[in-house]
Amino acid sequence: MLPLLFLLFIILPLIDMFILVKLAGIIGLLETVLLVVFTGIVGASMVRKEGLNVLRRLQRAVMVAEVGQTVVEGALLTAGGILLVSPGIVTDLIGFSLVFSWTRTRLASHLRNRLQKSSSFQVEVQGF
């Protein structure tokens, strides 16, 4: 767990800063700043739209006791939103991959299956 946190909080921002500095040298400082602002705005808009979709699916899933997939997707969407509002190209790419429904649902299925196989993650909804 510690190496993953080290990667997320130390290495990834350093990689992003390096790429941003190189990109600013290629396309210009103002254009790089505008790109970061643009991806943040677009990302926030997408997270809002997809978040509402996930919330609707969660409401339906609770009714039929199929919560696991939707909960994992919600967590991935939240992580994607956090990555999109942080400045950087790498974090934006990862964030967009977590916001797009196509990649998020596949990753959520994979993660849910792995978590269930480890038997440390079980979602059970009892009657209302």
Backbone atoms as SQL, in Angstrom:
CREATE TABLE atoms (id INTEGER PRIMARY KEY, chain TEXT, resi INTEGER, resn TEXT, atom TEXT, x REAL, y REAL, z REAL);
INSERT INTO atoms VALUES
  (1, 'A', 1, 'MET', 'N', 0.818, -1.197, 0.000),
  (2, 'A', 1, 'MET', 'CA', 0.000, 0.000, 0.000),
  (3, 'A', 1, 'MET', 'C', 0.863, 1.263, 0.000),
  (4, 'A', 2, 'LEU', 'N', 1.942, 1.232, 0.772),
  (5, 'A', 2, 'LEU', 'CA', 2.814, 2.396, 0.845),
  (6, 'A', 2, 'LEU', 'C', 3.433, 2.748, -0.502),
  (7, 'A', 3, 'PRO', 'N', 3.922, 1.766, -1.300),
  (8, 'A', 3, 'PRO', 'CA', 4.463, 2.133, -2.610),
  (9, 'A', 3, 'PRO', 'C', 3.418, 2.783, -3.518),
  (10, 'A', 4, 'LEU', 'N', 2.163, 2.337, -3.429),
  (11, 'A', 4, 'LEU', 'CA', 1.114, 2.943, -4.250),
  (12, 'A', 4, 'LEU', 'C', 0.876, 4.385, -3.833),
  (13, 'A', 5, 'LEU', 'N', 0.825, 4.642, -2.536),
  (14, 'A', 5, 'LEU', 'CA', 0.646, 6.008, -2.062),
  (15, 'A', 5, 'LEU', 'C', 1.844, 6.874, -2.440),
  (16, 'A', 6, 'PHE', 'N', 3.037, 6.318, -2.343),
  (17, 'A', 6, 'PHE', 'CA', 4.241, 7.040, -2.756),
  (18, 'A', 6, 'PHE', 'C', 4.140, 7.421, -4.230),
  (19, 'A', 7, 'LEU', 'N', 3.708, 6.468, -5.036),
  (20, 'A', 7, 'LEU', 'CA', 3.541, 6.724, -6.470),
  (21, 'A', 7, 'LEU', 'C', 2.512, 7.822, -6.709),
  (22, 'A', 8, 'LEU', 'N', 1.381, 7.748, -6.034),
  (23, 'A', 8, 'LEU', 'CA', 0.302, 8.709, -6.267),
  (24, 'A', 8, 'LEU', 'C', 0.644, 10.116, -5.797),
  (25, 'A', 9, 'PHE', 'N', 1.317, 10.236, -4.674),
  (26, 'A', 9, 'PHE', 'CA', 1.514, 11.555, -4.089),
  (27, 'A', 9, 'PHE', 'C', 2.891, 12.171, -4.329),
  (28, 'A', 10, 'ILE', 'N', 3.856, 11.403, -4.759),
  (29, 'A', 10, 'ILE', 'CA', 5.195, 11.941, -4.991),
  (30, 'A', 10, 'ILE', 'C', 5.598, 11.805, -6.457),
  (31, 'A', 11, 'ILE', 'N', 5.606, 10.592, -6.963),
  (32, 'A', 11, 'ILE', 'CA', 6.113, 10.340, -8.310),
  (33, 'A', 11, 'ILE', 'C', 5.190, 10.923, -9.384),
  (34, 'A', 12, 'LEU', 'N', 3.885, 10.668, -9.295),
  (35, 'A', 12, 'LEU', 'CA', 2.955, 11.142, -10.322),
  (36, 'A', 12, 'LEU', 'C', 2.961, 12.667, -10.461),
  (37, 'A', 13, 'PRO', 'N', 2.909, 13.434, -9.366),
  (38, 'A', 13, 'PRO', 'CA', 2.996, 14.890, -9.532),
  (39, 'A', 13, 'PRO', 'C', 4.331, 15.348, -10.135),
  (40, 'A', 14, 'LEU', 'N', 5.412, 14.666, -9.796),
  (41, 'A', 14, 'LEU', 'CA', 6.706, 15.035, -10.397),
  (42, 'A', 14, 'LEU', 'C', 6.700, 14.777, -11.900),
  (43, 'A', 15, 'ILE', 'N', 6.142, 13.651, -12.311),
  (44, 'A', 15, 'ILE', 'CA', 6.027, 13.349, -13.744),
  (45, 'A', 15, 'ILE', 'C', 5.158, 14.395, -14.425),
  (46, 'A', 16, 'ASP', 'N', 4.032, 14.741, -13.788),
  (47, 'A', 16, 'ASP', 'CA', 3.144, 15.762, -14.353),
  (48, 'A', 16, 'ASP', 'C', 3.835, 17.114, -14.488),
  (49, 'A', 17, 'MET', 'N', 4.578, 17.519, -13.454),
  (50, 'A', 17, 'MET', 'CA', 5.283, 18.801, -13.534),
  (51, 'A', 17, 'MET', 'C', 6.309, 18.786, -14.662),
  (52, 'A', 18, 'PHE', 'N', 7.029, 17.695, -14.794),
  (53, 'A', 18, 'PHE', 'CA', 8.023, 17.573, -15.857),
  (54, 'A', 18, 'PHE', 'C', 7.348, 17.709, -17.222),
  (55, 'A', 19, 'ILE', 'N', 6.241, 16.999, -17.414),
  (56, 'A', 19, 'ILE', 'CA', 5.531, 17.056, -18.695),
  (57, 'A', 19, 'ILE', 'C', 4.968, 18.456, -18.947),
  (58, 'A', 20, 'LEU', 'N', 4.428, 19.098, -17.906),
  (59, 'A', 20, 'LEU', 'CA', 3.890, 20.447, -18.079),
  (60, 'A', 20, 'LEU', 'C', 4.977, 21.449, -18.467),
  (61, 'A', 21, 'VAL', 'N', 6.146, 21.333, -17.856),
  (62, 'A', 21, 'VAL', 'CA', 7.253, 22.231, -18.193),
  (63, 'A', 21, 'VAL', 'C', 7.691, 22.010, -19.644),
  (64, 'A', 22, 'LYS', 'N', 7.810, 20.733, -20.045),
  (65, 'A', 22, 'LYS', 'CA', 8.186, 20.430, -21.433),
  (66, 'A', 22, 'LYS', 'C', 7.124, 20.924, -22.406),
  (67, 'A', 23, 'LEU', 'N', 5.849, 20.703, -22.061),
  (68, 'A', 23, 'LEU', 'CA', 4.755, 21.132, -22.924),
  (69, 'A', 23, 'LEU', 'C', 4.731, 22.649, -23.055),
  (70, 'A', 24, 'ALA', 'N', 4.977, 23.351, -21.947),
  (71, 'A', 24, 'ALA', 'CA', 5.030, 24.817, -21.995),
  (72, 'A', 24, 'ALA', 'C', 6.153, 25.288, -22.903),
  (73, 'A', 25, 'GLY', 'N', 7.256, 24.564, -22.922),
  (74, 'A', 25, 'GLY', 'CA', 8.355, 24.914, -23.816),
  (75, 'A', 25, 'GLY', 'C', 8.012, 24.683, -25.280),
  (76, 'A', 26, 'ILE', 'N', 7.116, 23.751, -25.543),
  (77, 'A', 26, 'ILE', 'CA', 6.737, 23.428, -26.919),
  (78, 'A', 26, 'ILE', 'C', 5.598, 24.314, -27.414),
  (79, 'A', 27, 'ILE', 'N', 4.508, 24.414, -26.628),
  (80, 'A', 27, 'ILE', 'CA', 3.337, 25.156, -27.119),
  (81, 'A', 27, 'ILE', 'C', 3.180, 26.523, -26.471),
  (82, 'A', 28, 'GLY', 'N', 3.939, 26.803, -25.420),
  (83, 'A', 28, 'GLY', 'CA', 3.864, 28.091, -24.745),
  (84, 'A', 28, 'GLY', 'C', 3.209, 27.981, -23.382),
  (85, 'A', 29, 'LEU', 'N', 3.587, 28.897, -22.491),
  (86, 'A', 29, 'LEU', 'CA', 3.090, 28.880, -21.120),
  (87, 'A', 29, 'LEU', 'C', 1.587, 29.140, -21.065),
  (88, 'A', 30, 'LEU', 'N', 1.122, 30.173, -21.757),
  (89, 'A', 30, 'LEU', 'CA', -0.299, 30.512, -21.726),
  (90, 'A', 30, 'LEU', 'C', -1.147, 29.363, -22.263),
  (91, 'A', 31, 'GLU', 'N', -0.713, 28.766, -23.358),
  (92, 'A', 31, 'GLU', 'CA', -1.464, 27.655, -23.949),
  (93, 'A', 31, 'GLU', 'C', -1.506, 26.457, -23.010),
  (94, 'A', 32, 'THR', 'N', -0.407, 26.209, -22.309),
  (95, 'A', 32, 'THR', 'CA', -0.367, 25.099, -21.357),
  (96, 'A', 32, 'THR', 'C', -1.313, 25.353, -20.196),
  (97, 'A', 33, 'VAL', 'N', -1.307, 26.570, -19.665),
  (98, 'A', 33, 'VAL', 'CA', -2.221, 26.919, -18.578),
  (99, 'A', 33, 'VAL', 'C', -3.670, 26.797, -19.054),
  (100, 'A', 34, 'LEU', 'N', -3.957, 27.295, -20.252),
  (101, 'A', 34, 'LEU', 'CA', -5.318, 27.187, -20.798),
  (102, 'A', 34, 'LEU', 'C', -5.725, 25.732, -20.986),
  (103, 'A', 35, 'LEU', 'N', -4.796, 24.887, -21.405),
  (104, 'A', 35, 'LEU', 'CA', -5.085, 23.460, -21.565),
  (105, 'A', 35, 'LEU', 'C', -5.441, 22.825, -20.221),
  (106, 'A', 36, 'VAL', 'N', -4.694, 23.155, -19.183),
  (107, 'A', 36, 'VAL', 'CA', -4.965, 22.614, -17.848),
  (108, 'A', 36, 'VAL', 'C', -6.330, 23.098, -17.350),
  (109, 'A', 37, 'VAL', 'N', -6.628, 24.379, -17.547),
  (110, 'A', 37, 'VAL', 'CA', -7.925, 24.922, -17.132),
  (111, 'A', 37, 'VAL', 'C', -9.049, 24.266, -17.933),
  (112, 'A', 38, 'PHE', 'N', -8.852, 24.131, -19.243),
  (113, 'A', 38, 'PHE', 'CA', -9.867, 23.521, -20.112),
  (114, 'A', 38, 'PHE', 'C', -10.154, 22.085, -19.704),
  (115, 'A', 39, 'THR', 'N', -9.116, 21.294, -19.467),
  (116, 'A', 39, 'THR', 'CA', -9.358, 19.899, -19.090),
  (117, 'A', 39, 'THR', 'C', -10.030, 19.818, -17.717),
  (118, 'A', 40, 'GLY', 'N', -9.728, 20.750, -16.835),
  (119, 'A', 40, 'GLY', 'CA', -10.396, 20.786, -15.539),
  (120, 'A', 40, 'GLY', 'C', -11.879, 21.088, -15.667),
  (121, 'A', 41, 'ILE', 'N', -12.219, 22.059, -16.524),
  (122, 'A', 41, 'ILE', 'CA', -13.626, 22.423, -16.729),
  (123, 'A', 41, 'ILE', 'C', -14.380, 21.289, -17.416),
  (124, 'A', 42, 'VAL', 'N', -13.795, 20.748, -18.488),
  (125, 'A', 42, 'VAL', 'CA', -14.443, 19.645, -19.197),
  (126, 'A', 42, 'VAL', 'C', -14.577, 18.435, -18.273),
  (127, 'A', 43, 'GLY', 'N', -13.531, 18.136, -17.527),
  (128, 'A', 43, 'GLY', 'CA', -13.563, 17.005, -16.606),
  (129, 'A', 43, 'GLY', 'C', -14.629, 17.171, -15.535),
  (130, 'A', 44, 'ALA', 'N', -14.733, 18.355, -14.955),
  (131, 'A', 44, 'ALA', 'CA', -15.743, 18.598, -13.920),
  (132, 'A', 44, 'ALA', 'C', -17.145, 18.444, -14.490),
  (133, 'A', 45, 'SER', 'N', -17.346, 18.925, -15.698),
  (134, 'A', 45, 'SER', 'CA', -18.650, 18.777, -16.356),
  (135, 'A', 45, 'SER', 'C', -18.980, 17.308, -16.599),
  (136, 'A', 46, 'MET', 'N', -17.994, 16.556, -17.061),
  (137, 'A', 46, 'MET', 'CA', -18.212, 15.132, -17.321),
  (138, 'A', 46, 'MET', 'C', -18.473, 14.372, -16.022),
  (139, 'A', 47, 'VAL', 'N', -17.745, 14.713, -14.962),
  (140, 'A', 47, 'VAL', 'CA', -17.937, 14.043, -13.678),
  (141, 'A', 47, 'VAL', 'C', -19.352, 14.310, -13.168),
  (142, 'A', 48, 'ARG', 'N', -19.829, 15.524, -13.327),
  (143, 'A', 48, 'ARG', 'CA', -21.187, 15.846, -12.890),
  (144, 'A', 48, 'ARG', 'C', -22.204, 15.000, -13.646),
  (145, 'A', 49, 'LYS', 'N', -22.083, 14.957, -14.967),
  (146, 'A', 49, 'LYS', 'CA', -23.022, 14.192, -15.798),
  (147, 'A', 49, 'LYS', 'C', -22.958, 12.709, -15.468),
  (148, 'A', 50, 'GLU', 'N', -21.754, 12.160, -15.434),
  (149, 'A', 50, 'GLU', 'CA', -21.599, 10.733, -15.153),
  (150, 'A', 50, 'GLU', 'C', -21.976, 10.410, -13.712),
  (151, 'A', 51, 'GLY', 'N', -21.717, 11.330, -12.797),
  (152, 'A', 51, 'GLY', 'CA', -22.094, 11.126, -11.404),
  (153, 'A', 51, 'GLY', 'C', -23.598, 10.994, -11.242),
  (154, 'A', 52, 'LEU', 'N', -24.347, 11.817, -11.955),
  (155, 'A', 52, 'LEU', 'CA', -25.801, 11.699, -11.920),
  (156, 'A', 52, 'LEU', 'C', -26.260, 10.365, -12.499),
  (157, 'A', 53, 'ASN', 'N', -25.594, 9.913, -13.567),
  (158, 'A', 53, 'ASN', 'CA', -25.928, 8.603, -14.144),
  (159, 'A', 53, 'ASN', 'C', -25.656, 7.476, -13.152),
  (160, 'A', 54, 'VAL', 'N', -24.510, 7.542, -12.478),
  (161, 'A', 54, 'VAL', 'CA', -24.169, 6.509, -11.499),
  (162, 'A', 54, 'VAL', 'C', -25.152, 6.548, -10.334),
  (163, 'A', 55, 'LEU', 'N', -25.539, 7.739, -9.900),
  (164, 'A', 55, 'LEU', 'CA', -26.490, 7.861, -8.806),
  (165, 'A', 55, 'LEU', 'C', -27.837, 7.240, -9.186),
  (166, 'A', 56, 'ARG', 'N', -28.300, 7.496, -10.404),
  (167, 'A', 56, 'ARG', 'CA', -29.552, 6.875, -10.868),
  (168, 'A', 56, 'ARG', 'C', -29.428, 5.355, -10.894),
  (169, 'A', 57, 'ARG', 'N', -28.302, 4.854, -11.379),
  (170, 'A', 57, 'ARG', 'CA', -28.092, 3.405, -11.431),
  (171, 'A', 57, 'ARG', 'C', -28.006, 2.817, -10.031),
  (172, 'A', 58, 'LEU', 'N', -27.389, 3.557, -9.110),
  (173, 'A', 58, 'LEU', 'CA', -27.306, 3.085, -7.731),
  (174, 'A', 58, 'LEU', 'C', -28.702, 2.983, -7.118),
  (175, 'A', 59, 'GLN', 'N', -29.540, 3.956, -7.385),
  (176, 'A', 59, 'GLN', 'CA', -30.911, 3.910, -6.864),
  (177, 'A', 59, 'GLN', 'C', -31.643, 2.682, -7.405),
  (178, 'A', 60, 'ARG', 'N', -31.483, 2.401, -8.706),
  (179, 'A', 60, 'ARG', 'CA', -32.116, 1.206, -9.284),
  (180, 'A', 60, 'ARG', 'C', -31.475, -0.060, -8.731),
  (181, 'A', 61, 'ALA', 'N', -30.156, -0.048, -8.549),
  (182, 'A', 61, 'ALA', 'CA', -29.443, -1.236, -8.075),
  (183, 'A', 61, 'ALA', 'C', -29.852, -1.602, -6.656),
  (184, 'A', 62, 'VAL', 'N', -30.091, -0.601, -5.832),
  (185, 'A', 62, 'VAL', 'CA', -30.506, -0.871, -4.461),
  (186, 'A', 62, 'VAL', 'C', -31.835, -1.618, -4.467),
  (187, 'A', 63, 'MET', 'N', -32.696, -1.281, -5.381),
  (188, 'A', 63, 'MET', 'CA', -34.000, -1.939, -5.457),
  (189, 'A', 63, 'MET', 'C', -33.869, -3.420, -5.820),
  (190, 'A', 64, 'VAL', 'N', -32.858, -3.783, -6.592),
  (191, 'A', 64, 'VAL', 'CA', -32.701, -5.180, -7.016),
  (192, 'A', 64, 'VAL', 'C', -31.476, -5.836, -6.379),
  (193, 'A', 65, 'ALA', 'N', -30.901, -5.194, -5.394),
  (194, 'A', 65, 'ALA', 'CA', -29.775, -5.745, -4.621),
  (195, 'A', 65, 'ALA', 'C', -28.555, -6.065, -5.473),
  (196, 'A', 66, 'GLU', 'N', -28.218, -5.188, -6.411),
  (197, 'A', 66, 'GLU', 'CA', -27.003, -5.331, -7.225),
  (198, 'A', 66, 'GLU', 'C', -26.144, -4.092, -7.039),
  (199, 'A', 67, 'VAL', 'N', -25.696, -3.891, -5.847),
  (200, 'A', 67, 'VAL', 'CA', -25.025, -2.650, -5.489),
  (201, 'A', 67, 'VAL', 'C', -23.532, -2.657, -5.805),
  (202, 'A', 68, 'GLY', 'N', -22.860, -3.797, -5.727),
  (203, 'A', 68, 'GLY', 'CA', -21.401, -3.868, -5.814),
  (204, 'A', 68, 'GLY', 'C', -20.793, -3.134, -6.986),
  (205, 'A', 69, 'GLN', 'N', -21.238, -3.422, -8.197),
  (206, 'A', 69, 'GLN', 'CA', -20.686, -2.801, -9.405),
  (207, 'A', 69, 'GLN', 'C', -20.857, -1.280, -9.355),
  (208, 'A', 70, 'THR', 'N', -22.034, -0.836, -8.956),
  (209, 'A', 70, 'THR', 'CA', -22.320, 0.591, -8.957),
  (210, 'A', 70, 'THR', 'C', -21.501, 1.328, -7.905),
  (211, 'A', 71, 'VAL', 'N', -21.290, 0.720, -6.775),
  (212, 'A', 71, 'VAL', 'CA', -20.477, 1.342, -5.719),
  (213, 'A', 71, 'VAL', 'C', -19.033, 1.487, -6.191),
  (214, 'A', 72, 'VAL', 'N', -18.506, 0.444, -6.807),
  (215, 'A', 72, 'VAL', 'CA', -17.133, 0.505, -7.313),
  (216, 'A', 72, 'VAL', 'C', -17.028, 1.565, -8.408),
  (217, 'A', 73, 'GLU', 'N', -18.016, 1.634, -9.302),
  (218, 'A', 73, 'GLU', 'CA', -17.999, 2.669, -10.345),
  (219, 'A', 73, 'GLU', 'C', -18.055, 4.062, -9.739),
  (220, 'A', 74, 'GLY', 'N', -18.861, 4.227, -8.699),
  (221, 'A', 74, 'GLY', 'CA', -18.933, 5.523, -8.026),
  (222, 'A', 74, 'GLY', 'C', -17.595, 5.922, -7.427),
  (223, 'A', 75, 'ALA', 'N', -16.909, 4.968, -6.838),
  (224, 'A', 75, 'ALA', 'CA', -15.584, 5.247, -6.270),
  (225, 'A', 75, 'ALA', 'C', -14.590, 5.623, -7.366),
  (226, 'A', 76, 'LEU', 'N', -14.648, 4.900, -8.493),
  (227, 'A', 76, 'LEU', 'CA', -13.744, 5.218, -9.608),
  (228, 'A', 76, 'LEU', 'C', -14.060, 6.591, -10.194),
  (229, 'A', 77, 'LEU', 'N', -15.336, 6.924, -10.292),
  (230, 'A', 77, 'LEU', 'CA', -15.733, 8.235, -10.804),
  (231, 'A', 77, 'LEU', 'C', -15.233, 9.340, -9.885),
  (232, 'A', 78, 'THR', 'N', -15.328, 9.125, -8.593),
  (233, 'A', 78, 'THR', 'CA', -14.819, 10.102, -7.630),
  (234, 'A', 78, 'THR', 'C', -13.307, 10.278, -7.791),
  (235, 'A', 79, 'ALA', 'N', -12.599, 9.170, -7.916),
  (236, 'A', 79, 'ALA', 'CA', -11.147, 9.244, -8.120),
  (237, 'A', 79, 'ALA', 'C', -10.830, 9.977, -9.423),
  (238, 'A', 80, 'GLY', 'N', -11.603, 9.690, -10.468),
  (239, 'A', 80, 'GLY', 'CA', -11.392, 10.377, -11.744),
  (240, 'A', 80, 'GLY', 'C', -11.606, 11.873, -11.620),
  (241, 'A', 81, 'GLY', 'N', -12.632, 12.267, -10.886),
  (242, 'A', 81, 'GLY', 'CA', -12.891, 13.694, -10.681),
  (243, 'A', 81, 'GLY', 'C', -11.769, 14.384, -9.936),
  (244, 'A', 82, 'ILE', 'N', -11.253, 13.722, -8.929),
  (245, 'A', 82, 'ILE', 'CA', -10.134, 14.289, -8.162),
  (246, 'A', 82, 'ILE', 'C', -8.915, 14.453, -9.060),
  (247, 'A', 83, 'LEU', 'N', -8.643, 13.432, -9.877),
  (248, 'A', 83, 'LEU', 'CA', -7.491, 13.514, -10.780),
  (249, 'A', 83, 'LEU', 'C', -7.667, 14.606, -11.832),
  (250, 'A', 84, 'LEU', 'N', -8.893, 14.821, -12.302),
  (251, 'A', 84, 'LEU', 'CA', -9.130, 15.829, -13.331),
  (252, 'A', 84, 'LEU', 'C', -8.982, 17.255, -12.822),
  (253, 'A', 85, 'VAL', 'N', -9.285, 17.488, -11.571),
  (254, 'A', 85, 'VAL', 'CA', -9.142, 18.854, -11.066),
  (255, 'A', 85, 'VAL', 'C', -7.724, 19.157, -10.614),
  (256, 'A', 86, 'SER', 'N', -6.885, 18.127, -10.514),
  (257, 'A', 86, 'SER', 'CA', -5.484, 18.397, -10.213),
  (258, 'A', 86, 'SER', 'C', -4.754, 18.686, -11.517),
  (259, 'A', 87, 'PRO', 'N', -3.864, 19.659, -11.518),
  (260, 'A', 87, 'PRO', 'CA', -3.189, 20.012, -12.764),
  (261, 'A', 87, 'PRO', 'C', -2.216, 18.930, -13.201),
  (262, 'A', 88, 'GLY', 'N', -2.213, 18.675, -14.477),
  (263, 'A', 88, 'GLY', 'CA', -1.266, 17.718, -15.025),
  (264, 'A', 88, 'GLY', 'C', -1.851, 16.933, -16.178),
  (265, 'A', 89, 'ILE', 'N', -1.002, 16.520, -17.069),
  (266, 'A', 89, 'ILE', 'CA', -1.423, 15.776, -18.252),
  (267, 'A', 89, 'ILE', 'C', -1.669, 14.314, -17.907),
  (268, 'A', 90, 'VAL', 'N', -0.761, 13.718, -17.154),
  (269, 'A', 90, 'VAL', 'CA', -0.902, 12.307, -16.790),
  (270, 'A', 90, 'VAL', 'C', -2.140, 12.110, -15.927),
  (271, 'A', 91, 'THR', 'N', -2.319, 12.981, -14.931),
  (272, 'A', 91, 'THR', 'CA', -3.497, 12.853, -14.075),
  (273, 'A', 91, 'THR', 'C', -4.777, 13.071, -14.866),
  (274, 'A', 92, 'ASP', 'N', -4.745, 13.964, -15.851),
  (275, 'A', 92, 'ASP', 'CA', -5.922, 14.165, -16.705),
  (276, 'A', 92, 'ASP', 'C', -6.232, 12.919, -17.525),
  (277, 'A', 93, 'LEU', 'N', -5.208, 12.305, -18.083),
  (278, 'A', 93, 'LEU', 'CA', -5.438, 11.091, -18.876),
  (279, 'A', 93, 'LEU', 'C', -6.031, 9.978, -18.026),
  (280, 'A', 94, 'ILE', 'N', -5.475, 9.791, -16.831),
  (281, 'A', 94, 'ILE', 'CA', -6.010, 8.764, -15.929),
  (282, 'A', 94, 'ILE', 'C', -7.425, 9.148, -15.498),
  (283, 'A', 95, 'GLY', 'N', -7.616, 10.417, -15.158),
  (284, 'A', 95, 'GLY', 'CA', -8.930, 10.892, -14.728),
  (285, 'A', 95, 'GLY', 'C', -9.989, 10.705, -15.796),
  (286, 'A', 96, 'PHE', 'N', -9.669, 11.082, -17.041),
  (287, 'A', 96, 'PHE', 'CA', -10.639, 10.898, -18.128),
  (288, 'A', 96, 'PHE', 'C', -10.953, 9.418, -18.337),
  (289, 'A', 97, 'SER', 'N', -9.960, 8.554, -18.183),
  (290, 'A', 97, 'SER', 'CA', -10.229, 7.126, -18.357),
  (291, 'A', 97, 'SER', 'C', -11.177, 6.607, -17.275),
  (292, 'A', 98, 'LEU', 'N', -11.172, 7.233, -16.099),
  (293, 'A', 98, 'LEU', 'CA', -12.088, 6.831, -15.036),
  (294, 'A', 98, 'LEU', 'C', -13.460, 7.488, -15.161),
  (295, 'A', 99, 'VAL', 'N', -13.540, 8.577, -15.913),
  (296, 'A', 99, 'VAL', 'CA', -14.812, 9.272, -16.084),
  (297, 'A', 99, 'VAL', 'C', -15.608, 8.694, -17.249),
  (298, 'A', 100, 'PHE', 'N', -14.916, 8.318, -18.325),
  (299, 'A', 100, 'PHE', 'CA', -15.631, 7.747, -19.469),
  (300, 'A', 100, 'PHE', 'C', -16.289, 6.438, -19.067),
  (301, 'A', 101, 'SER', 'N', -17.571, 6.343, -19.344),
  (302, 'A', 101, 'SER', 'CA', -18.359, 5.185, -18.930),
  (303, 'A', 101, 'SER', 'C', -17.782, 3.878, -19.460),
  (304, 'A', 102, 'TRP', 'N', -17.311, 3.876, -20.690),
  (305, 'A', 102, 'TRP', 'CA', -16.829, 2.645, -21.323),
  (306, 'A', 102, 'TRP', 'C', -15.661, 2.038, -20.550),
  (307, 'A', 103, 'THR', 'N', -14.679, 2.846, -20.212),
  (308, 'A', 103, 'THR', 'CA', -13.515, 2.316, -19.495),
  (309, 'A', 103, 'THR', 'C', -13.805, 2.117, -18.016),
  (310, 'A', 104, 'ARG', 'N', -14.618, 3.003, -17.429),
  (311, 'A', 104, 'ARG', 'CA', -14.917, 2.899, -16.002),
  (312, 'A', 104, 'ARG', 'C', -15.679, 1.615, -15.682),
  (313, 'A', 105, 'THR', 'N', -16.685, 1.266, -16.502),
  (314, 'A', 105, 'THR', 'CA', -17.473, 0.055, -16.205),
  (315, 'A', 105, 'THR', 'C', -16.612, -1.195, -16.316),
  (316, 'A', 106, 'ARG', 'N', -15.714, -1.227, -17.289),
  (317, 'A', 106, 'ARG', 'CA', -14.852, -2.394, -17.438),
  (318, 'A', 106, 'ARG', 'C', -13.859, -2.497, -16.286),
  (319, 'A', 107, 'LEU', 'N', -13.280, -1.386, -15.904),
  (320, 'A', 107, 'LEU', 'CA', -12.348, -1.388, -14.783),
  (321, 'A', 107, 'LEU', 'C', -13.077, -1.746, -13.487),
  (322, 'A', 108, 'ALA', 'N', -14.283, -1.226, -13.306),
  (323, 'A', 108, 'ALA', 'CA', -15.062, -1.534, -12.099),
  (324, 'A', 108, 'ALA', 'C', -15.389, -3.022, -12.029),
  (325, 'A', 109, 'SER', 'N', -15.753, -3.621, -13.154),
  (326, 'A', 109, 'SER', 'CA', -16.038, -5.062, -13.168),
  (327, 'A', 109, 'SER', 'C', -14.806, -5.857, -12.773),
  (328, 'A', 110, 'HIS', 'N', -13.680, -5.470, -13.347),
  (329, 'A', 110, 'HIS', 'CA', -12.420, -6.153, -13.037),
  (330, 'A', 110, 'HIS', 'C', -12.083, -6.013, -11.543),
  (331, 'A', 111, 'LEU', 'N', -12.172, -4.786, -11.031),
  (332, 'A', 111, 'LEU', 'CA', -11.859, -4.563, -9.618),
  (333, 'A', 111, 'LEU', 'C', -12.832, -5.295, -8.703),
  (334, 'A', 112, 'ARG', 'N', -14.121, -5.266, -9.021),
  (335, 'A', 112, 'ARG', 'CA', -15.119, -5.943, -8.198),
  (336, 'A', 112, 'ARG', 'C', -14.848, -7.442, -8.156),
  (337, 'A', 113, 'ASN', 'N', -14.528, -8.021, -9.320),
  (338, 'A', 113, 'ASN', 'CA', -14.218, -9.452, -9.367),
  (339, 'A', 113, 'ASN', 'C', -12.983, -9.779, -8.533),
  (340, 'A', 114, 'ARG', 'N', -11.951, -8.958, -8.652),
  (341, 'A', 114, 'ARG', 'CA', -10.732, -9.196, -7.867),
  (342, 'A', 114, 'ARG', 'C', -10.994, -9.054, -6.377),
  (343, 'A', 115, 'LEU', 'N', -11.783, -8.047, -6.016),
  (344, 'A', 115, 'LEU', 'CA', -12.086, -7.845, -4.601),
  (345, 'A', 115, 'LEU', 'C', -12.935, -8.985, -4.049),
  (346, 'A', 116, 'GLN', 'N', -13.879, -9.466, -4.841),
  (347, 'A', 116, 'GLN', 'CA', -14.713, -10.574, -4.382),
  (348, 'A', 116, 'GLN', 'C', -13.896, -11.853, -4.255),
  (349, 'A', 117, 'LYS', 'N', -12.960, -12.079, -5.154),
  (350, 'A', 117, 'LYS', 'CA', -12.112, -13.269, -5.078),
  (351, 'A', 117, 'LYS', 'C', -11.214, -13.237, -3.851),
  (352, 'A', 118, 'SER', 'N', -10.829, -12.043, -3.449),
  (353, 'A', 118, 'SER', 'CA', -9.973, -11.941, -2.258),
  (354, 'A', 118, 'SER', 'C', -10.778, -12.165, -0.980),
  (355, 'A', 119, 'SER', 'N', -12.076, -12.270, -1.113),
  (356, 'A', 119, 'SER', 'CA', -13.031, -12.525, -0.023),
  (357, 'A', 119, 'SER', 'C', -12.994, -11.477, 1.074),
  (358, 'A', 120, 'SER', 'N', -12.327, -10.362, 0.826),
  (359, 'A', 120, 'SER', 'CA', -12.345, -9.292, 1.812),
  (360, 'A', 120, 'SER', 'C', -13.374, -8.232, 1.453),
  (361, 'A', 121, 'PHE', 'N', -14.076, -8.443, 0.350),
  (362, 'A', 121, 'PHE', 'CA', -15.037, -7.454, -0.111),
  (363, 'A', 121, 'PHE', 'C', -16.315, -8.179, -0.512),
  (364, 'A', 122, 'GLN', 'N', -17.351, -7.992, 0.234),
  (365, 'A', 122, 'GLN', 'CA', -18.647, -8.581, -0.091),
  (366, 'A', 122, 'GLN', 'C', -19.703, -7.515, 0.132),
  (367, 'A', 123, 'VAL', 'N', -20.563, -7.325, -0.845),
  (368, 'A', 123, 'VAL', 'CA', -21.648, -6.371, -0.706),
  (369, 'A', 123, 'VAL', 'C', -22.926, -7.181, -0.586),
  (370, 'A', 124, 'GLU', 'N', -23.632, -6.935, 0.491),
  (371, 'A', 124, 'GLU', 'CA', -24.886, -7.648, 0.706),
  (372, 'A', 124, 'GLU', 'C', -25.935, -6.634, 1.099),
  (373, 'A', 125, 'VAL', 'N', -27.032, -6.642, 0.384),
  (374, 'A', 125, 'VAL', 'CA', -28.126, -5.741, 0.693),
  (375, 'A', 125, 'VAL', 'C', -29.261, -6.567, 1.242),
  (376, 'A', 126, 'GLN', 'N', -29.700, -6.215, 2.423),
  (377, 'A', 126, 'GLN', 'CA', -30.806, -6.940, 3.036),
  (378, 'A', 126, 'GLN', 'C', -32.099, -6.186, 2.758),
  (379, 'A', 127, 'GLY', 'N', -33.194, -6.872, 2.896),
  (380, 'A', 127, 'GLY', 'CA', -34.508, -6.319, 2.558),
  (381, 'A', 127, 'GLY', 'C', -34.789, -4.983, 3.228),
  (382, 'A', 128, 'PHE', 'N', -35.590, -4.210, 2.563),
  (383, 'A', 128, 'PHE', 'CA', -35.940, -2.883, 3.078),
  (384, 'A', 128, 'PHE', 'C', -37.227, -2.964, 3.830);
